[in-house]
Amino acid sequence: MEIKKIAIQGIEGSFHHQVAATLFDKNLSLDECMSFELLVRSLKENTSQKGIMALENSIAGSIIPNYALIDSNDLHIIGEHYLDISMNLMVLKGQKIEDITEVHSHPIALLQCAVFFNKYPHIKLVESGDTAETARRIQQQKLMGIGAVASPIAAQLYDLEILASGIHTVKSNKTRFVIVKTQNTIRNKEEINKASIKFELDDTAGNLATILNVMNNCKLNLTKIQSMPIIETPFKYSFFVDVVFEKYKHYEKAKKILELMTTHFKVLGEYKKGEQ
């Protein structure tokens, strides 16, 4: 029997790996991708059957390029998961924070810890491709004076010492991840209570307000709206919208109306909302 792979951004010990292990078998087969573009390629080439992608963080905000990747590659969102993020400064054992001259990590991780590092101006922050990959590299190359910002699991896996735990600026730090596939998963309509959609509108006064009124009148609760300018068409915008609802028929009614009122209307996913 073929072993199905899950594509993640990063390596074992990353937050994406943590989500995959929570949602699927802990002994799952991973395709470790060092960028979200490579993750999409893994899905398109059928190297993996599902992918885990971060979409937004409660401190750093939306990861806008990932919305565009899902849309332009016709991926389907089949579920979501909210993960409590714990950022930790870790180093080879036996060092103090005064010994550290550089800290490497994913740019989003560094952004989430900006206030902590403001207290240590002697530390240079260096962006890298992945939180866990940096932790692994420090251990493999025995890098003294270099720290990583990563999860407690990464410290455990790569035998690093945590000098400071929970260093993210806002203590309630959650990241929303989505599960994506190249083909949609057919669900019972009774199970579906959230949808991600995309549409385009001209920059005309009242256009967006009218659309939002339709959603409200159809008993949809807007949980996310993200606009992106369409580079090829000045003064026209794409909108990525998440809505939740109690009954699928309310969403279905809204969908039919929105298809008529917008251009390039597209359903990115219909799924069961994750626990926050």
HELIX and SHEET records of a PDB file:
HELIX    1   1 PHE A   15  LEU A   23  1                                   9    
HELIX    2   2 PHE A   36  LYS A   44  1                                   9    
HELIX    3   3 ILE A   64  SER A   72  1                                   9    
HELIX    4   4 ILE A   97  ASP A   99  5                                   3    
HELIX    5   5 PRO A  107  GLN A  112  1                                   6    
HELIX    6   6 ALA A  114  ASN A  118  1                                   5    
HELIX    7   7 THR A  131  GLN A  140  1                                  10    
HELIX    8   8 PRO A  152  LEU A  157  1                                   6    
HELIX    9   9 LYS A  189  GLU A  191  5                                   3    
HELIX   10  10 ASN A  207  ASN A  217  1                                  11    
HELIX   11  11 TYR A  248  MET A  261  1                                  14    
SHEET    1   A 4 SER A  29  CYS A  33  0                                        
SHEET    2   A 4 LYS A   5  GLN A   9  1                                        
SHEET    3   A 4 LYS A  50  ASN A  57  1                                        
SHEET    4   A 4 GLY A  61  SER A  62 -1                                        
SHEET    1   B 5 SER A  29  CYS A  33  0                                        
SHEET    2   B 5 LYS A   5  GLN A   9  1                                        
SHEET    3   B 5 LYS A  50  ASN A  57  1                                        
SHEET    4   B 5 LYS A 174  LYS A 181 -1                                        
SHEET    5   B 5 HIS A  76  ASP A  84 -1                                        
SHEET    1   C 5 LYS A 124  GLU A 127  0                                        
SHEET    2   C 5 GLU A 102  SER A 105  1                                        
SHEET    3   C 5 ILE A 146  ALA A 150  1                                        
SHEET    4   C 5 ASN A  88  VAL A  91 -1                                        
SHEET    5   C 5 GLU A 161  ALA A 164 -1                                        
SHEET    1   D 4 ASN A 221  PRO A 229  0                                        
SHEET    2   D 4 LYS A 236  VAL A 244 -1                                        
SHEET    3   D 4 LYS A 194  ASP A 202 -1                                        
SHEET    4   D 4 THR A 263  TYR A 271 -1                                        
END                                                                             
